């Protein structure tokens, strides 16, 4: 059932967009495999690197801030503290992995070459990041979004949505 609440639609839409990008990232890593790193300066590589840097450097942290600052307090007040704890742990782990992956993406984009150790780290951590983000989005769509459907009325959801959208401008 599609959400009637604007903020839920926004969250679910961001999950779908991120999922598509993560699928491209995972395919990119697997297509190159453990034996050879990609040619970082090809147009498709530079586009993917740019999209990933934007997602991991801005979009994901902004999404998490919305949840932590706006939605989690509402969920806690409604008795969903255990769900909030689980999602916060996910955020912490995901941001730790992003802190490992981002410098490698930056280096790949700026120099066009990673050391063998850096490439192996990017393969492992990139795969872990894809896995963790995908699982986290599934948890939110299956648990958090339905809870918010029950808790928020349309006016509250719209207000949160408009505050969130203003952060993007």
MARLODREN-136082 format. One record per residue: z, x, y of N, C-alpha, C in turn. Coordinates in pm, whole numbers. Each point is the difference from the previous one (the first is absolute). Layout:
# MARLODREN-136082
{{Z X Y} {Z X Y} {Z X Y}}
...
This chain:
# MARLODREN-136082
{{0 83 -117} {0 -83 117} {0 88 124}}
{{-91 -24 92} {-6 79 121} {113 -41 94}}
{{58 97 61} {111 -23 91} {-42 -80 121}}
{{87 -88 44} {-26 -75 122} {54 76 121}}
{{77 104 -23} {63 74 108} {-86 119 42}}
{{-20 13 130} {-85 105 55} {46 139 -40}}
{{130 27 7} {49 134 -32} {-23 30 -148}}
{{17 -99 -87} {-26 22 -142} {-147 29 -25}}
{{-88 -71 68} {-143 25 -13} {-32 142 45}}
{{61 41 109} {-22 134 52} {46 105 -101}}
{{120 -14 -53} {52 95 -99} {-91 7 -122}}
{{-37 -115 -53} {-85 -4 -118} {-137 62 28}}
{{-54 -26 119} {-128 59 39} {11 152 7}}
{{108 49 58} {20 145 7} {15 59 -140}}
{{66 -71 -89} {13 47 -138} {-137 13 -66}}
{{-86 -101 21} {-134 3 -60} {-83 115 58}}
{{6 19 131} {-75 109 64} {48 135 -50}}
{{131 17 -8} {55 126 -49} {-36 22 -146}}
{{3 -105 -78} {-36 10 -141} {-143 50 -18}}
{{-91 -50 81} {-139 46 -7} {-10 148 37}}
{{71 40 106} {-2 140 41} {62 89 -108}}
{{110 -45 -58} {66 78 -105} {-90 14 -123}}
{{-75 -106 -32} {-94 8 -110} {-107 106 27}}
{{-48 5 122} {-98 102 38} {60 139 -9}}
{{124 13 44} {69 130 -5} {19 45 -144}}
{{47 -90 -85} {20 36 -141} {-132 38 -66}}
{{-105 -77 26} {-132 34 -56} {-49 134 52}}
{{21 26 127} {-39 126 62} {70 116 -69}}
{{130 -12 -22} {74 106 -68} {-47 17 -144}}
{{-19 -110 -70} {-39 6 -142} {-144 46 -17}}
{{-88 -39 92} {-139 44 -9} {-12 151 10}}
{{89 60 78} {-4 144 16} {79 69 -109}}
{{104 -64 -45} {74 50 -115} {80 124 28}}
{{61 50 -105} {90 113 15} {-74 133 10}}
{{-126 3 -34} {-72 127 -3} {-58 40 134}}
{{-29 -98 83} {-69 33 123} {41 -97 110}}
{{34 54 114} {33 -89 111} {-129 -47 68}}
{{7 -107 72} {-120 -57 61} {-55 87 113}}
{{-118 -33 38} {-58 61 119} {52 -83 117}}
{{100 51 66} {74 -74 101} {-81 -34 123}}
{{-106 72 24} {-74 -18 125} {-120 -96 -13}}
{{-21 -55 -120} {-107 -99 -15} {40 -127 75}}
{{-99 -75 50} {32 -120 79} {93 -99 -71}}
{{-22 -25 -129} {89 -94 -71} {142 55 -11}}
{{11 130 -20} {133 63 -8} {71 -7 133}}
{{-69 32 108} {65 -1 131} {39 -142 39}}
{{-80 -98 -35} {33 -141 29} {126 -41 -77}}
{{5 33 -128} {117 -34 -80} {125 71 53}}
{{-11 128 33} {114 73 54} {50 -64 129}}
{{-92 -37 85} {37 -64 126} {70 -134 -25}}
{{-53 -79 -91} {61 -129 -34} {139 18 -61}}
{{15 99 -87} {129 26 -63} {102 48 102}}
{{-41 90 89} {91 51 102} {45 -114 91}}
{{-89 -91 33} {36 -115 83} {97 -91 -75}}
{{-29 -26 -126} {86 -87 -80} {139 60 -18}}
{{5 126 -41} {129 62 -31} {75 45 125}}
{{-72 29 106} {64 46 121} {39 -110 97}}
{{-65 -117 -10} {29 -108 95} {21 -134 -69}}
{{-97 -46 -77} {4 -136 -53} {116 -25 -96}}
{{21 90 -95} {109 -20 -96} {136 9 71}}
{{25 102 83} {129 2 71} {21 -123 90}}
{{-105 -48 65} {11 -119 86} {34 -122 -86}}
{{-65 -14 -115} {24 -110 -93} {146 5 -47}}
{{46 119 -39} {138 14 -46} {99 -31 112}}
{{-30 42 121} {89 -28 114} {13 -150 22}}
{{-111 -72 -10} {6 -146 13} {96 -57 -104}}
{{-18 41 -122} {85 -53 -107} {146 35 24}}
{{26 127 30} {138 46 15} {69 -59 123}}
{{-73 -13 110} {60 -45 125} {0 -151 17}}
{{-100 -66 -54} {-15 -144 23} {31 -85 -124}}
{{-56 39 -113} {4 -88 -117} {120 24 -90}}
{{37 125 -23} {112 27 -89} {131 -60 49}}
{{31 6 132} {123 -66 44} {-1 -150 -28}}
{{-114 -63 14} {-12 -143 -29} {23 -26 -148}}
{{-59 85 -84} {17 -14 -145} {146 24 -39}}
{{62 101 57} {141 28 -32} {89 -119 38}}
{{-24 -55 117} {79 -115 46} {-18 -120 -93}}
{{-116 -10 -63} {-27 -110 -92} {47 29 -143}}
{{68 113 -19} {54 30 -132} {-91 80 -91}}
{{-101 65 57} {-95 79 -79} {26 150 16}}
{{126 37 10} {36 141 22} {-48 94 -108}}
{{4 -45 -126} {-43 85 -110} {-149 31 11}}
{{-80 -100 36} {-144 21 20} {-22 100 113}}
{{73 -15 108} {-13 91 114} {34 143 -42}}
{{106 18 -78} {37 134 -48} {-113 63 -80}}
{{-60 -76 -87} {-110 51 -83} {-118 41 89}}
{{-35 -86 95} {-114 30 88} {29 119 91}}
{{124 14 46} {36 116 82} {-10 129 -79}}
{{42 -3 -125} {-14 119 -86} {-147 37 -17}}
{{-84 -101 -18} {-145 25 -8} {-49 66 128}}
{{40 -54 115} {-44 57 128} {38 147 9}}
{{123 31 -37} {49 138 8} {-84 91 -88}}
{{-23 -40 -124} {-79 81 -92} {-143 17 50}}
{{-61 -107 43} {-138 5 48} {-11 92 121}}
{{93 -9 94} {-7 85 118} {23 147 -36}}
{{82 27 -101} {18 138 -46} {-131 55 -57}}
{{-70 -80 -76} {-128 45 -57} {-103 18 112}}
{{-1 -91 96} {-93 13 113} {25 132 74}}
{{126 41 12} {33 125 68} {-56 122 -75}}
{{-24 -14 -127} {-63 108 -79} {-151 -8 12}}
{{-54 -120 -7} {-146 -20 -4} {-66 23 136}}
{{62 -47 108} {-64 8 132} {-38 142 42}}
{{89 99 -12} {-41 135 39} {-118 53 -82}}
{{-7 -42 -125} {-113 42 -85} {-129 -66 46}}
{{6 -127 35} {-118 -68 53} {-42 61 133}}
{{99 32 84} {-29 64 129} {-69 134 -20}}
{{52 80 -93} {-59 132 -25} {-140 -14 -58}}
{{-18 -91 -93} {-133 -21 -59} {-100 -39 108}}
{{45 -85 91} {-91 -45 106} {-29 111 100}}
{{101 80 33} {-22 102 104} {-67 126 -53}}
{{34 42 -122} {-55 126 -51} {-111 -18 -103}}
{{-4 -116 -62} {-100 -25 -103} {33 62 -135}}
{{122 53 -15} {36 63 -127} {151 0 -18}}
{{44 -33 -120} {139 11 -39} {12 110 -103}}
{{116 64 -5} {24 96 -108} {6 -79 -131}}
{{-8 71 -110} {7 -67 -130} {133 -74 -16}}
{{110 62 42} {131 -66 -8} {5 -125 87}}
{{-56 10 120} {-3 -116 89} {-83 -113 -59}}
{{-114 35 -59} {-86 -100 -61} {73 -69 -116}}
{{66 77 -83} {75 -59 -112} {113 -90 51}}
{{66 42 106} {105 -83 60} {-58 -130 54}}
{{-114 10 68} {-64 -121 53} {-41 -94 -113}}
{{-51 54 -108} {-36 -84 -115} {122 -75 -53}}
{{108 71 -23} {122 -62 -55} {64 -98 98}}
{{22 47 121} {69 -82 99} {-88 -114 50}}
{{-129 24 10} {-91 -107 39} {0 -112 -103}}
{{-2 37 -127} {5 -99 -106} {134 -75 2}}
{{109 74 22} {132 -64 7} {7 -96 119}}
{{-58 39 112} {1 -85 119} {-78 -129 -24}}
{{-116 12 -62} {-80 -118 -32} {80 -94 -90}}
{{61 56 -103} {77 -80 -95} {118 -69 68}}
{{76 74 79} {118 -55 66} {-36 -107 103}}
{{-102 27 81} {-40 -98 101} {-53 -128 -65}}
{{-78 14 -105} {-54 -119 -68} {113 -83 -61}}
{{95 66 -64} {113 -72 -61} {86 -66 108}}
{{18 68 110} {80 -55 109} {-66 -125 58}}
{{-129 7 24} {-72 -117 55} {9 -118 -97}}
{{-10 27 -130} {13 -108 -99} {139 -64 6}}
{{104 84 13} {136 -53 11} {13 -90 121}}
{{-54 47 112} {11 -80 122} {-75 -132 -13}}
{{-122 6 -52} {-78 -122 -14} {63 -98 -99}}
{{65 53 -104} {59 -86 -102} {141 -48 38}}
{{72 77 81} {139 -34 29} {28 -29 146}}
{{-35 95 86} {36 -14 141} {-78 -113 68}}
{{-130 -2 -20} {-83 -101 67} {43 -142 -38}}
{{22 -31 -128} {47 -136 -32} {138 -31 59}}
{{89 99 5} {131 -23 63} {-15 -34 148}}
{{-88 74 67} {-22 -27 142} {-61 -138 21}}
{{-83 -43 -95} {-57 -136 6} {111 -105 8}}
{{105 26 -77} {111 -95 -5} {92 11 121}}
{{15 119 53} {99 26 105} {-54 -29 140}}
{{-120 51 29} {-54 -9 135} {-74 -131 25}}
{{14 -52 120} {-88 -110 37} {-121 62 72}}
{{-99 -82 27} {-125 48 58} {23 68 134}}
{{85 -55 84} {25 58 132} {62 139 -11}}
{{98 17 -89} {62 132 -20} {-103 100 -51}}
{{-78 -42 -98} {-101 89 -58} {-103 41 104}}
{{-41 -95 83} {-99 31 104} {58 95 104}}
{{125 -19 35} {65 89 97} {7 144 -53}}
{{40 15 -124} {6 133 -62} {-140 60 -6}}
{{-96 -80 -37} {-139 47 -9} {-49 51 136}}
{{26 -74 105} {-48 40 134} {69 129 47}}
{{126 16 -30} {69 126 34} {-62 116 -77}}
{{-29 -24 -126} {-59 104 -85} {-141 38 50}}
{{-79 -98 30} {-137 26 47} {1 77 131}}
{{100 -25 84} {7 70 129} {26 149 -19}}
{{60 39 -114} {22 141 -30} {-131 74 -28}}
{{-103 -74 -40} {-128 60 -35} {-86 26 122}}
{{36 -60 110} {-85 11 120} {45 111 92}}
